[in-house]
Amino acid sequence: MRLSRKAAELLDCLLVSPGALVSHDRIRQAVWPDTHVQPENVKTVIHELRTVLGDHSQAPHFIRSEPGRGYTFFADVTVGMPPLFSDDHVEAAAEGQFIGRGSELEILRRHVEAATDHCEPQLVIVEGDRGVGKTTLCELFAHRVRRREGFRISLATGAEVWGPMERYAVLTDAFGLLARQYPHVVPAAFARRAPGWLAKFPDWPEARAQDADHNSHEERLVRELIAVLDELTVDVPLLLILEDLQWADAATVDCLRSIVRGQFPGRVCIVATFCASKRPPTVEYLDRLSRDFPSSRSCSVIRLAAFTDQELFQCVEKRWGSRIADVVAGPLFIAGGGNPRLSVMTMQALVRMGAVHLTHDGWQLGVPPDRIDAVLQMGLSDGIHSQIDQLPPDEYCILEAAATVGPQFTAEAVAASLGVSPATVVGRRLISLAERRLLVELVAGDLQRPGAAGKVFKFRHGLTSELLLDRLPLKCRMPAAESAESHRAATRRRA
């Protein structure tokens, strides 16, 4: 049932001050600003609201009447769900990507039910390389949990930093978002149970009303956060999704350990993702945490890998049918290396290009099978362009220079192409890219050994160097190539 315009305006008036009494005069000024109306008009619109909400004046769940004074909207009020949980986003993300992830979803479901039914805090650690599907797994799981009645959900993502990490930044972001969804529940719980945390939320009225302690000890902060979780989850279970924890601080990881080990009846499930191939210091703590809880009633570790050729075939078959999968899946696996994100982006590009199109008879190939390799290269270029566009400026410049060196390159050759010395910074960036399996891989040397000496790199896909060179103005390509050739000649003379 749709609300009338007056009913929507009255509801908006009540929601401006949820939990507070809104007088008849204030309602009339907000809904009928230039009109004199009788009290019966207000009652009529309130009745319409109650009808739509399924509310009853004798046993209200949303709107409470104060005879002669006004009305109060007393139910919990939330802002819109975060974009991660919107139906459109989930449908786009789930388009053929969840082949082979059924066991992982079952592990997540089991831990949520343990938190809900047995009142035991749960932790699921999800580890995997960039683009392997950690976020997509969380999206679908959050979407399924959201369909369950009476579940609070929040999320936060670690921000990539190379300097000092802010203490508890990811947890602060997660509870800040939760407070925006439940502004009359979460800040009040922190004010009662965790005053040491209020300094991290300066915009909350509760923080301004108290003299917040900016130097609380970590043990106290952990105890207080556990107390907040205990209070918030008495009636409603909570799902926290914390992504990219490789960029979190060690104190956050220790806090998660304490929550799982804590002896409190909290109905909270925490899903923490991280990429172990990135090597900020926190990864060591996350690795240790995953070893401390390898597989237990309260914690599980999920390690996501790239698609196998069979899983990718099933993905293509689910999306387009077996006839197209027979032609496309094999070359797509070779082109994309089984990386879920790159594979799906390439599939989307094939549809945009018309290489695969929908007809009244279902999905059909728009090109002859013998041209599929060439078309896949064009589709793959869209995915690689997207990865290139997301690079920070320093890594982009290094890869641009590497493209001018040749099919294989060393840190010294790339540094010479850039005209910088020494090659230490270039080497660190190339090693980082190779560890993250982002566009670059190692062909000689050992990634575990420090320094770039003796390490030879190449682009994971030959198409990458072509795309990078295409972006360079022609006049910029030759001097860089000549500089790299001079460096190689000097190296041969020294040898």
N, C-alpha and C positions, 0 to 999 in steps of 0.2 A: 504494500500500500504506500502511495506517495503522500508526502506531507504537503499541505497547502502552504502558500508563501507566508501567511501570518503564523502558522504553526512552526515553520522553520525559523522565523525571526524570534518567536518566543523561546524556542529551544536554545537558540544561540544566546539569548539574553540570560537564560539560566546557566548555561555552560561557561559564561564569562567568569562566574563566581561559584564553581561547584562546591557543595557542602555548606554554602552560606545562604541565609534567608534573603530572598529577592522580593521587595515590597510590591504591592499592587501598583503604586504610583510609578515605580521604576519600570515595571513591565509595560504600563500604558505609554510611558514616554519613549520606550525603545521600540515598541511594536506599532503604536498609533501616535506618532509624534505631533501631528497637527490636527488631531481629531479628538473630540470628546466622546468617550465610550462608556457604556455602563459596565459594572462589575460582571454582569452575566456574560459579556463578550469574552472576558478573560477566562471564565469558567468553561465556556464552550470550546475555546482553543486548547485549554488544558485537557479537556476530555478527549479531544482529537489526538493529542500527543499520547495520552495514556492508552488509547485504543491501538495506535500504531506500535507502541512499545510493549503491549501486552501487560500493562500495569493496571493496578486496581487501587482505588482511593482507600478502601478499608484495610488492605494489606499491601502497601506500596513497596516496590523494589527500586524505583527510580525517582519518582517525584512525591515529595511529602507536602501536604497542605497544612498551613498554619492559619486557622480561621481568623479572619479579620486582619491578618498581617501580610501574608504572601505565600510563596512557594520555595521549596528547597530541592535542588537536584542533588541527591545524597549518594548515588552510586559512584563507583570508581570511574574516573574520567581519564581517557588516554588520548594521546595524539595518534595520527595515522601510523600504521605499522611501518618499520623501516623498509626501504626499497628492496632489501634482500628478500623479503617475505611476500612481495606482491605477486599475484597470480601470473601476470604477463611475464615478469622477469623469470619466474620459475619455469614457465612453459618454454620460453626461449632457451633457457639453460639446459632443460631436460630433453631437448630435441635430439633423441638418439644417443645421448651421452652416457646413459646409465647401464649399458651392457657390462656385465661382469662386476657390478658393484652391489649385487644383492646381499652377499654375505656381510659386507661392511654396514649396509643399512640395517641388517638384522642385529649386528652388535650394538649399534646406536640405539635401536628400539629397546633392546634388552636392558641397557643401562638407564634409559629414561623410565622404564617401568619399575626398575629396582628403586630408583629415587622416589617415584610416585607412590608405589605400593608398600615399600618397606621403610620409607623415611631414612634412607642412607645416602649421603652425598656420593656422587659418582663423577668420574673423570675419564674421558676418552681422548687419547692423544692420536692425532692423525698426522703422519709424516709422509712427505712426498716431494718430488721435484716440481719446479715451476711448470704450470700448465698441465699437470697430471690429473687435476680434477678435484682438489681439496675443497675449493670454494663451491664448486657445483654439487659435491656430495653434501656439504652443509646446507646449501640452498634447498635441496629436495627434502632433506631430513627436517629442516625448520618448517617447511611447507606442510609436511605431514603432521608434525607436532601442533602446528597452529590450528589444524582442523579439530584437534581435541579440545573439549570445552574446558575453560578455566585454567589456562596455561599462560604464564608470563614468559616472554622471550626478549633477550637483548643480545647485542653483539658489539664487538670492537675489533679493530685491526691495528697491529703494531706498525708504527711509522718507521721507515728505513732511515737510520741515523748512523753516522760514523763517529760521533763524539760521545760524550757522557749521556747515558740514558736517564730519562726522568723516572723517578721511583713510582711504581704502580700506575704508570700512565694508561696502560691498556685497561686495567680494572676500573680506573677513574672514568674512562670514556664509556665503558659498558654500563656502569651504574648511573652515569650522567644521562645516557639515552633511556635507561629504565625509568629514571625520574621524570623525563619529559613525557613518557607514556603514562606514568602514574604519579602526578605531581603532588597528590595529597596522601600518598602512602610511603614512597621511598624516602624523601627528605626527612619526614617525621621519624621514620625508623632509624635513620642515621643520627638524628638529633638525640634520640633516646638511648641508643645502644652504641654509637660510634662517634662521639664528639671529636675524637682525634682526626677523623676523616673530613670534618666540615671545612677545614682550611683548603681542601682540594676542590671545593665547590663554592667559590666565592659569590656566585650569582644566586645561590639559594637564600631565601629569607631566613632560614634556620641558621645559616652560617653567619649572617650579619647580626642576628640576635644574640649570638654567643661569642665569647672571646675565644676564637679558634686557636688551637695549639699547632703551630707550624713545625714543631720539632719533636713530634711523638716518636717514641722508640718503635722499632719494627715489631717486636713481640706484642706490644700493646695494640698496634694497628691490626695485626693478624687476629688477635683475640676479639677485637671489636668487630671486624668484618664477619667473623664466624657468628657473632651474636646477631648481627644484622640479617645474615642469611637464615639464621634460626627463626627470627621474627617474621621475615618476609615470606617464608615458605610454610608457615603453620597451616594456612588454609589453601594456598595456591602454589603449586610447584613452579620451579623456575628453570629455564634453559638458558645458559650463557654460552655463546659462541665467540671464542677468542682466536682470531686468525693472525697468522704471521708472527707467532711468538718468538721467532728468532730475533726479532727486533725489540723484544721486551727486556726488562732488566731482571737480574737474578732474583731480586726480592719478590717479584711477581711469581716466578716459578716456585720459590720456596713457600709462598702463600698458598698456591694450589696444592702443594704437598700437604700442608697443614690442614687445609679444608677436607681433603680426602681422608686423612688420618684422624680428623677431629671426631670426638665422641659426642656428636650432637645430632638430633633427629631432623636434619635438614633435607627437604625434598628438592634438592638442587642437582642438576646434571650439567657439567662443564665439558664442552668440546673444544679442545685446544689444537690448532694446526701449526705446523712449522715445516720449513724447508731445510733439511740437514746439509744440503750442498752449499748453502750460504754459511759462512763461517764466522759470524760475530760471536763474541764470547758466550752469549746466552745459550747457544746450541749445545755447548758442553753440559750445561745444567739440564737442558731438556733431554739430552741423551741419558744422563744419569737418572732423571725422573722416570723415563720410560723403562730403564733397567730395574729401578726400584719396584715398579709395578708392572712386570712383564705380562701378567694375565691373572687377574684376581677378581673377586666379586665386586670390588668397588672401582676397578680401573682396567682399561684395555688399551692396547697399542695397535693402531691400524697403519700399515705401511702400504701406501698406494704406489703402484707401478704403472708404466705405460701400457697401452693396449697390446696384447699379443695379436698376431695376424688373424687368428680365429675370432677374437673379440671384436676387432675392427670390422671383420666381415659381417658379424652379427649386427654391429652398429649400422653399417650401410644397408644391410638387408632390412632392418627394422624401419629405417627411414625411407628407403626407395624400393624395396622388394628384391627378391633373389636374382632376377635377370640382370638388373643393373649391378648388384653386388658382385656377380660373377665377373663382370668386366672391370669394375672400378676398384674394388677393395684391395686387390693385390698391388697394383701400381700406387694406390694411395698410401698403403703401408710403407712401401719403399720410399716414397717421396717425403712422407711426414714422420717416418721413424716410429710410428705408433703413439706419438704425443697426442693426447686427447684434444687439447685446445687447438693445436695446429690442424689436426685432422678435421675437426668440426668446422673451423673457419674456412678450410679449403672446400668442404662440402657446400657451405653456404655460398661461397664464391662461384661454384659450379652452377648453382641455381640462378644466381644473378646474371651469369654469362649466357644462360640458356643452354648450357651443355647437358643439363638435366632439367626437364620441365614436366609440369603436371598436365595431363590430358584427361578426357572423359574416360579413358581406359586405364588411368593410373599414371604413375611416373614412367617417363620414357627418356631414352638417350637422345640428345639433340645433335650428336656428332657421330660419325662412324667409329666403331670400336678401335680401328687402327690409329685413330687420332687422339685417343684418350690420354696417352702420355704427354703429348704436347699441350693439351687443354689443362691437364692436371698441373703442369708447370706454371701456367698462367694463373690458375686458381691458388696454387701454393704461394705465389708471389704476393697475393693479398694478405695472407697470414703473416708472411715474413715482413712485409711493409708495416703491419700493425705492431709487430715486436720491435722493429727498428724505431718506430715513432715513439715508443714508450721508454726508450733508453734515455738516461740522463746525458747532458751535453758532453761530459768528459768521455764517457764510454762511446758515444756516437762518433766523436772525432777520432778516437783510437781505431774503431772498426773501419771508418772511412779511409784512414791511412793504411790499415791492413789490406784493404781491397786493392790498393795500388801496388802492393808489394808482390803479390802473386798467390798461387793456390795454397802455399804454405808460408808461414811467417813466424819470426821470433820477435820477442820484445825489443831486441836491439834494432832489428830491421824496421819495425814500426816506429820506434823512437827516432831513428835516422830520417824516416819519411816525414815525421812531424818537425824535425829539426830541434829535438829536445835531448838533453843529456843531464844526468844519467838516465838509464831506461827503467829505473826501479819502479816508478809510479805506473808506467805502461805495463810492466810485468805483473804488478799486483792486480790491475784491472783485467788483464787477459786471463789470469788465473781465476779470478772471481767469476768471470763470464763462463769459463769452462766448468767450474764447479757447479754453477747454476744451470749448466747445459743450455745456456742462452746464446744461440747463434754460433758459438765457438766450441771446439773440442780439441783435446790434446792428442797429437799423433806421435810424439816422442818425449820421453822424460816421465817424471813421477810427480803427480799433483800433490802428493803428501809431503814431498821434500820442499823445504822453504826456498824462496827465491825463484827467479825465472830462468836462471842459467841452465842451459842444456835442454830447455823445453821448446818444442816446436808445435805450433798450433795450425789449425785450418778451420774454415767455416763448415758448420755441420751440413749445410746444403750449398752446393756450388752456385745456386741461384742467388745466394745472399750477396756475394761479391759483385755480381752483375748489377743487382738492384742498387747497391751502394755507389758503384761507379756511375750509374745512370743519373744519380742525384748530383754528382760533381760536375761543375762547368768544365768543358773540354780543356780550357787553358790551365785548369788546376790539376789535371790528371798527369800530364807529362812531367812537370818538374818533380812531383812527388815520386813518380816511378823512377826518374833518373836518379833522385836522391837515394832511393832504396837500392838501385842497381850499384851505385857507387859504394854503398855500405857493404853489399855482398862482395864486390870486387876487393875492397879493403880487407874483408875477412879472409878471402882466399889467399891474398898476399901474405897476411900474418901467419896463415896455416902453412 
